[in-house]
Amino acid sequence: MKKNKTGAVILGVAFVWFTTHFGGGFASGAQIYSYFVRYGIWCLIMPVLAMLYNTVFFAYSLRFARKHEVYDYRSYNNAFYGKFAPVFSNLFEVLYICVMCVAPAVAFATGGATLSTLTGLPYLLCTFLIGVFIFVVAIFGTDLVRKVASVLSVCIIAGLLIVYIPNIISGFSGISAAAESMTEAELPLGDALYSAFLYGTFQLSNIAVFVQHAKSFEKPGDAVKSMGVGFVVNALMMVMVVLGLMTVYTNPDAAGQSVPTLFMVQNGVGASFMTPLISILIILGAVSTAVNMVAAMVKRICGGTERSVSERTADRAAEKSTDGSAVRKKAEGNRKFRVTRKEIIAALVCCIVDFGIAQFGLLTLIQKAYSLLAYLAIPVILIPYLVHMIATRFDTTN
């Protein structure tokens, strides 16, 4: 029983990595095309190297968190950076805030670009409609989003498998033609390596999300096993997307597509069925990501807000009632639909900022904003972690 529980935890945390990595940018194909496919034949191996790079850092951070029993990212950073924590812990906060701005903006852009491609409506209008929907759900439906998040992730993964596998099989000749075209182009290995490095580096900010899950491990060594499983899952899914996008690589219109997955489906098998299927899943995935991010920012801003007078009144009524538990349960149920003015304003500001950032366009955000996050992560995460690995012999000297 204990062995089964350990295995379940190892698999569970591995899939936390995948569901975190797997957002709207991934589902739309824009991330994979921008960082890998457009750099030629090297796209068949670079996703594997990028995930191997992430595996080392994520396994190291989770192992450190479990070994030193620090499970929130602030405590973890203070322990990890040691005497340099006053500088690097605060720099990490700045990086995290940047991530919290860019990631939901990418979700806005993903939903808007998909809706625009599907309906022909202007991108500005589509991102506005997506933004309004996200704002309403972030205010009133966050609990529902959390409840369906796991189911939604499974649905998106299943949807991608349904879409990509038949297109890869039927488009094998297209993949061969793409490989030949890529080989003839002789795109430099250095550019492909650098792009994969940037992709892996901006992913390092996910350490802030992962360390809380280290508490579930029975021992520190389980972190290495878990991230090993995560490496296999993430690498296989990325290569699958690469192969799918290669089926339309030689199409002259492919390079300018903001939602490459949708373009692949529209030019592949079962377009009439798969186009609405993958569109709905991409939009739902983007919305759920944005809602979670906006809700997290609202919580950071309004975390210290005191309960409203009506909430305190409800608690006092429950204490005086002969059936206090029933009254309290009813009051707690009502609170799910009660938000403070401060929370509404905070969510509105977040959505307006993200809507504004989204107007740069999905491809620009993925290629430029994510790369900027990578450059920020180099001095805050990459270099300190390499120094820590060398100085502590992979955390074995203390």
MODA-V849972 format. One record per residue. N is the residue number from 1. SS is DSSP state (~ for helix, > for strand, _ for the rest). PHI is phi in degrees with one decimal (NA if undefined). D_LAST is the distance of its C-alpha to the last C-alpha in Angstrom with 1 decimal. Layout:
# MODA-V849972
{{N | SS | PHI | D_LAST} {N | SS | PHI | D_LAST}}
This chain:
# MODA-V849972
{{1 | _ | NA | 32.4} {2 | ~ | -63.8 | 28.6} {3 | ~ | -65.0 | 28.3} {4 | ~ | -63.8 | 30.8} {5 | ~ | -63.8 | 28.9} {6 | ~ | -61.4 | 25.7} {7 | ~ | -63.1 | 27.7} {8 | ~ | -64.9 | 29.4} {9 | ~ | -65.6 | 26.3} {10 | ~ | -59.1 | 25.0} {11 | ~ | -67.0 | 28.4} {12 | ~ | -60.6 | 28.7} {13 | ~ | -70.2 | 25.7} {14 | ~ | -60.0 | 26.8} {15 | ~ | -78.1 | 30.1} {16 | ~ | -62.3 | 28.7} {17 | ~ | -60.2 | 27.5} {18 | ~ | -63.1 | 31.0} {19 | ~ | -67.9 | 32.9} {20 | ~ | -73.5 | 30.9} {21 | ~ | -66.9 | 31.6} {22 | _ | -87.0 | 35.1} {23 | _ | -120.2 | 37.1} {24 | ~ | -61.5 | 40.6} {25 | ~ | -61.8 | 39.9} {26 | ~ | -70.0 | 38.8} {27 | ~ | -61.5 | 41.7} {28 | _ | -74.1 | 44.2} {29 | _ | 85.0 | 43.1} {30 | ~ | -65.1 | 42.9} {31 | ~ | -63.2 | 39.2} {32 | ~ | -65.9 | 39.5} {33 | ~ | -66.7 | 42.8} {34 | ~ | -67.4 | 41.6} {35 | ~ | -97.6 | 38.3} {36 | _ | -131.8 | 39.3} {37 | ~ | -60.8 | 43.0} {38 | ~ | -72.8 | 44.6} {39 | ~ | -100.8 | 42.7} {40 | ~ | 88.1 | 44.6} {41 | ~ | -60.7 | 44.0} {42 | ~ | -65.6 | 40.3} {43 | ~ | -64.1 | 40.0} {44 | ~ | -77.1 | 39.9} {45 | ~ | -116.8 | 36.5} {46 | ~ | -62.6 | 34.9} {47 | ~ | -60.2 | 34.0} {48 | ~ | -66.2 | 32.1} {49 | ~ | -65.9 | 30.1} {50 | ~ | -62.5 | 29.5} {51 | ~ | -71.9 | 28.2} {52 | ~ | -65.0 | 26.0} {53 | ~ | -57.7 | 24.5} {54 | ~ | -64.2 | 23.9} {55 | ~ | -58.1 | 22.5} {56 | ~ | -60.7 | 19.6} {57 | ~ | -72.9 | 18.7} {58 | ~ | -69.0 | 19.6} {59 | ~ | -63.6 | 17.7} {60 | ~ | -64.4 | 14.5} {61 | ~ | -68.6 | 15.2} {62 | ~ | -68.2 | 16.2} {63 | ~ | -64.4 | 13.4} {64 | ~ | -62.9 | 11.0} {65 | ~ | -61.6 | 13.6} {66 | ~ | -70.5 | 13.9} {67 | ~ | -64.8 | 10.4} {68 | ~ | -100.8 | 10.1} {69 | _ | 55.2 | 13.9} {70 | _ | -122.7 | 15.3} {71 | _ | -117.9 | 18.6} {72 | _ | -110.7 | 20.8} {73 | ~ | -65.6 | 20.4} {74 | ~ | -71.3 | 20.5} {75 | ~ | -64.0 | 17.7} {76 | ~ | -60.3 | 15.7} {77 | ~ | -62.0 | 16.6} {78 | ~ | -62.0 | 15.8} {79 | ~ | -72.6 | 12.2} {80 | ~ | -70.2 | 11.9} {81 | ~ | -80.4 | 13.9} {82 | ~ | 59.9 | 12.5} {83 | ~ | -68.3 | 15.0} {84 | ~ | -94.5 | 17.1} {85 | ~ | -57.5 | 17.6} {86 | ~ | -55.0 | 21.1} {87 | ~ | -89.7 | 22.3} {88 | ~ | -76.5 | 20.6} {89 | ~ | -63.4 | 20.7} {90 | ~ | -73.4 | 24.4} {91 | ~ | -64.5 | 25.0} {92 | ~ | -63.6 | 23.7} {93 | ~ | -60.7 | 26.2} {94 | ~ | -63.0 | 28.9} {95 | ~ | -59.8 | 28.1} {96 | ~ | -64.6 | 28.1} {97 | ~ | -64.1 | 31.5} {98 | ~ | -61.7 | 32.9} {99 | ~ | -61.9 | 31.9} {100 | ~ | -68.2 | 33.6} {101 | ~ | -89.3 | 36.7} {102 | ~ | -73.8 | 36.9} {103 | ~ | -59.3 | 36.1} {104 | ~ | -67.6 | 39.0} {105 | ~ | -63.6 | 41.2} {106 | ~ | -63.7 | 40.7} {107 | ~ | -64.4 | 41.6} {108 | ~ | -55.8 | 44.7} {109 | ~ | -65.6 | 45.6} {110 | ~ | -63.5 | 45.1} {111 | ~ | -62.3 | 47.3} {112 | ~ | -65.6 | 49.8} {113 | ~ | -65.5 | 50.0} {114 | ~ | -64.9 | 50.4} {115 | ~ | -63.7 | 53.1} {116 | ~ | -65.4 | 54.9} {117 | ~ | -63.8 | 55.0} {118 | ~ | -74.6 | 56.2} {119 | ~ | -104.4 | 58.8} {120 | _ | 84.2 | 59.8} {121 | _ | -73.4 | 59.3} {122 | _ | -59.9 | 57.9} {123 | ~ | -58.3 | 54.1} {124 | ~ | -60.1 | 54.3} {125 | ~ | -65.1 | 56.1} {126 | ~ | -65.6 | 53.8} {127 | ~ | -66.7 | 50.6} {128 | ~ | -65.6 | 52.4} {129 | ~ | -63.3 | 53.3} {130 | ~ | -62.9 | 49.8} {131 | ~ | -64.0 | 48.6} {132 | ~ | -61.6 | 51.0} {133 | ~ | -62.5 | 50.0} {134 | ~ | -63.6 | 46.3} {135 | ~ | -60.6 | 47.1} {136 | ~ | -63.5 | 49.1} {137 | ~ | -68.0 | 46.6} {138 | ~ | -64.3 | 43.7} {139 | ~ | -82.5 | 45.7} {140 | ~ | -114.0 | 47.2} {141 | _ | -123.8 | 45.6} {142 | ~ | -60.9 | 41.8} {143 | ~ | -60.5 | 41.6} {144 | ~ | -64.3 | 43.8} {145 | ~ | -61.6 | 41.8} {146 | ~ | -62.0 | 38.6} {147 | ~ | -65.9 | 40.5} {148 | ~ | -98.7 | 41.9} {149 | ~ | -58.7 | 38.8} {150 | ~ | -65.0 | 37.7} {151 | ~ | -62.7 | 41.3} {152 | ~ | -63.6 | 42.0} {153 | ~ | -61.2 | 39.0} {154 | ~ | -62.3 | 40.4} {155 | ~ | -63.4 | 43.8} {156 | ~ | -66.9 | 42.8} {157 | ~ | -61.1 | 41.0} {158 | ~ | -61.7 | 44.1} {159 | ~ | -61.7 | 46.3} {160 | ~ | -64.2 | 44.5} {161 | ~ | -63.1 | 44.9} {162 | ~ | -62.3 | 48.5} {163 | ~ | -79.7 | 49.1} {164 | ~ | -78.5 | 47.2} {165 | ~ | -60.2 | 47.8} {166 | ~ | -61.8 | 51.7} {167 | ~ | -69.6 | 51.7} {168 | ~ | -66.9 | 49.5} {169 | ~ | -65.1 | 51.9} {170 | ~ | -74.3 | 55.0} {171 | _ | -102.1 | 53.8} {172 | ~ | -60.1 | 52.7} {173 | ~ | -65.0 | 55.4} {174 | ~ | -66.2 | 54.1} {175 | ~ | -65.4 | 50.6} {176 | ~ | -62.4 | 52.2} {177 | ~ | -65.0 | 54.2} {178 | ~ | -64.8 | 51.1} {179 | ~ | -61.5 | 49.1} {180 | ~ | -66.1 | 52.2} {181 | ~ | -64.9 | 52.5} {182 | ~ | -64.7 | 48.8} {183 | ~ | -65.8 | 49.0} {184 | ~ | -66.4 | 52.2} {185 | ~ | -68.8 | 50.7} {186 | _ | 51.4 | 48.1} {187 | _ | -67.7 | 45.6} {188 | _ | -64.9 | 42.9} {189 | ~ | -62.5 | 39.6} {190 | ~ | -60.1 | 37.8} {191 | ~ | -65.1 | 39.0} {192 | ~ | -65.6 | 38.0} {193 | ~ | -63.6 | 34.4} {194 | ~ | -65.9 | 34.1} {195 | ~ | -64.8 | 35.5} {196 | ~ | -64.4 | 33.0} {197 | ~ | -62.8 | 30.2} {198 | ~ | -62.5 | 31.5} {199 | ~ | -60.4 | 31.9} {200 | ~ | -66.5 | 28.3} {201 | ~ | -73.3 | 27.0} {202 | ~ | -70.6 | 29.0} {203 | ~ | -72.0 | 27.7} {204 | ~ | -63.0 | 24.1} {205 | ~ | -64.9 | 25.1} {206 | ~ | -67.3 | 25.3} {207 | ~ | -54.0 | 21.5} {208 | ~ | -59.5 | 22.8} {209 | ~ | -83.7 | 24.9} {210 | ~ | -77.2 | 22.5} {211 | ~ | -59.3 | 19.4} {212 | ~ | -63.2 | 21.7} {213 | ~ | -82.4 | 22.4} {214 | ~ | -64.2 | 18.8} {215 | ~ | -61.7 | 19.7} {216 | ~ | -76.2 | 22.2} {217 | _ | -72.0 | 20.0} {218 | _ | -71.0 | 19.8} {219 | _ | -146.5 | 16.4} {220 | _ | -55.7 | 14.0} {221 | ~ | -62.8 | 15.7} {222 | ~ | -63.8 | 19.0} {223 | ~ | -62.3 | 18.2} {224 | ~ | -65.9 | 18.6} {225 | ~ | -63.2 | 21.9} {226 | ~ | -62.6 | 23.2} {227 | ~ | -71.0 | 22.8} {228 | ~ | -64.1 | 24.4} {229 | ~ | -64.5 | 27.4} {230 | ~ | -59.8 | 27.4} {231 | ~ | -59.5 | 27.7} {232 | ~ | -62.2 | 30.7} {233 | ~ | -63.0 | 32.4} {234 | ~ | -64.8 | 32.0} {235 | ~ | -64.3 | 32.9} {236 | ~ | -62.6 | 36.0} {237 | ~ | -65.4 | 37.3} {238 | ~ | -66.7 | 36.9} {239 | ~ | -64.9 | 38.8} {240 | ~ | -60.0 | 41.4} {241 | ~ | -65.7 | 42.0} {242 | ~ | -57.4 | 42.3} {243 | ~ | -62.8 | 44.9} {244 | ~ | -62.9 | 46.8} {245 | ~ | -70.5 | 47.0} {246 | ~ | -67.8 | 48.1} {247 | _ | -65.1 | 51.2} {248 | _ | -117.0 | 52.5} {249 | _ | -59.9 | 50.9} {250 | _ | -81.4 | 54.3} {251 | _ | -69.8 | 56.0} {252 | _ | -58.4 | 56.9} {253 | _ | -88.5 | 56.0} {254 | ~ | -65.7 | 52.5} {255 | ~ | -63.0 | 50.7} {256 | ~ | -94.8 | 51.8} {257 | _ | -80.2 | 50.9} {258 | _ | -82.6 | 48.5} {259 | _ | -127.0 | 48.1} {260 | ~ | -58.0 | 48.1} {261 | ~ | -60.0 | 47.7} {262 | ~ | -64.9 | 50.9} {263 | ~ | -63.8 | 52.7} {264 | ~ | -61.6 | 51.7} {265 | ~ | -64.8 | 53.0} {266 | ~ | -65.0 | 56.2} {267 | _ | -108.9 | 56.9} {268 | _ | -114.5 | 55.8} {269 | _ | -84.1 | 57.0} {270 | _ | 60.1 | 57.8} {271 | ~ | -58.9 | 57.7} {272 | ~ | -64.5 | 59.8} {273 | ~ | -90.3 | 57.5} {274 | ~ | -78.6 | 54.1} {275 | ~ | -61.3 | 54.6} {276 | ~ | -66.0 | 54.8} {277 | ~ | -60.9 | 52.1} {278 | ~ | -70.5 | 49.4} {279 | ~ | -64.0 | 50.6} {280 | ~ | -62.1 | 50.2} {281 | ~ | -66.3 | 46.8} {282 | ~ | -63.3 | 45.6} {283 | ~ | -63.7 | 47.0} {284 | ~ | -63.8 | 45.6} {285 | ~ | -64.0 | 42.1} {286 | ~ | -64.8 | 42.4} {287 | ~ | -63.2 | 43.7} {288 | ~ | -64.1 | 41.0} {289 | ~ | -63.3 | 38.2} {290 | ~ | -63.7 | 40.0} {291 | ~ | -60.7 | 40.7} {292 | ~ | -63.3 | 37.1} {293 | ~ | -68.1 | 36.0} {294 | ~ | -64.0 | 38.9} {295 | ~ | -62.2 | 38.2} {296 | ~ | -65.4 | 34.5} {297 | ~ | -66.0 | 35.7} {298 | ~ | -62.0 | 38.3} {299 | ~ | -65.0 | 35.8} {300 | ~ | -64.5 | 33.7} {301 | ~ | -75.5 | 36.9} {302 | ~ | -107.0 | 38.5} {303 | _ | -58.2 | 35.6} {304 | _ | -93.1 | 36.7} {305 | _ | -65.3 | 40.4} {306 | _ | -73.4 | 41.9} {307 | _ | -64.5 | 43.9} {308 | _ | -70.4 | 47.5} {309 | ~ | -59.2 | 50.3} {310 | ~ | -63.8 | 51.6} {311 | ~ | -68.2 | 48.3} {312 | ~ | -66.9 | 48.2} {313 | ~ | -62.9 | 51.9} {314 | ~ | -64.1 | 51.1} {315 | ~ | -64.8 | 48.5} {316 | ~ | -66.7 | 50.9} {317 | ~ | -64.8 | 53.6} {318 | ~ | -66.4 | 51.4} {319 | ~ | -68.0 | 50.7} {320 | ~ | -84.4 | 54.5} {321 | _ | -71.9 | 55.6} {322 | _ | -70.5 | 56.5} {323 | _ | -115.4 | 54.7} {324 | ~ | -58.3 | 51.7} {325 | ~ | -64.3 | 49.4} {326 | ~ | -67.9 | 52.0} {327 | ~ | -63.5 | 52.5} {328 | ~ | -64.9 | 48.8} {329 | ~ | -62.9 | 48.3} {330 | ~ | -64.9 | 51.2} {331 | ~ | -64.5 | 49.8} {332 | ~ | -65.7 | 46.4} {333 | ~ | -64.5 | 48.3} {334 | ~ | -66.7 | 50.2} {335 | ~ | -66.3 | 47.1} {336 | _ | -59.8 | 46.0} {337 | _ | -106.1 | 49.0} {338 | _ | -109.5 | 48.6} {339 | _ | -126.7 | 46.9} {340 | _ | -84.1 | 47.0} {341 | ~ | -60.8 | 48.7} {342 | ~ | -62.9 | 45.4} {343 | ~ | -66.5 | 43.8} {344 | ~ | -62.4 | 46.9} {345 | ~ | -64.1 | 46.9} {346 | ~ | -61.8 | 43.1} {347 | ~ | -65.0 | 43.6} {348 | ~ | -64.7 | 46.8} {349 | ~ | -62.1 | 45.1} {350 | ~ | -59.3 | 42.2} {351 | ~ | -67.1 | 44.8} {352 | ~ | -64.6 | 47.0} {353 | ~ | -61.6 | 44.1} {354 | ~ | -65.4 | 43.1} {355 | ~ | -61.2 | 46.8} {356 | ~ | -62.8 | 47.2} {357 | ~ | -64.4 | 44.2} {358 | ~ | -62.5 | 45.5} {359 | _ | -69.3 | 48.7} {360 | _ | -70.0 | 47.0} {361 | _ | 99.8 | 47.3} {362 | ~ | -61.3 | 45.0} {363 | ~ | -64.5 | 44.7} {364 | ~ | -63.3 | 44.1} {365 | ~ | -63.0 | 41.3} {366 | ~ | -69.0 | 39.6} {367 | ~ | -79.0 | 40.1} {368 | ~ | -99.5 | 39.6} {369 | ~ | -66.6 | 37.7} {370 | ~ | -65.4 | 35.0} {371 | ~ | -64.8 | 34.7} {372 | ~ | -62.3 | 34.4} {373 | ~ | -61.4 | 31.5} {374 | ~ | -63.7 | 29.9} {375 | ~ | -63.8 | 30.4} {376 | ~ | -68.2 | 28.8} {377 | ~ | -74.7 | 25.8} {378 | ~ | -60.2 | 25.2} {379 | ~ | -77.0 | 24.0} {380 | ~ | -88.2 | 22.5} {381 | ~ | -119.1 | 20.6} {382 | ~ | -56.4 | 21.1} {383 | ~ | -65.3 | 20.2} {384 | ~ | -59.0 | 17.2} {385 | ~ | -68.6 | 15.7} {386 | ~ | -62.6 | 16.6} {387 | ~ | -62.3 | 15.1} {388 | ~ | -62.8 | 11.7} {389 | ~ | -60.9 | 12.1} {390 | ~ | -72.8 | 13.0} {391 | ~ | -66.4 | 10.7} {392 | _ | -103.9 | 7.4} {393 | _ | 51.4 | 9.5} {394 | _ | 56.7 | 10.0} {395 | _ | 58.8 | 6.6} {396 | _ | -115.8 | 5.7} {397 | _ | -98.1 | 3.8} {398 | _ | -138.3 | 0.0}}
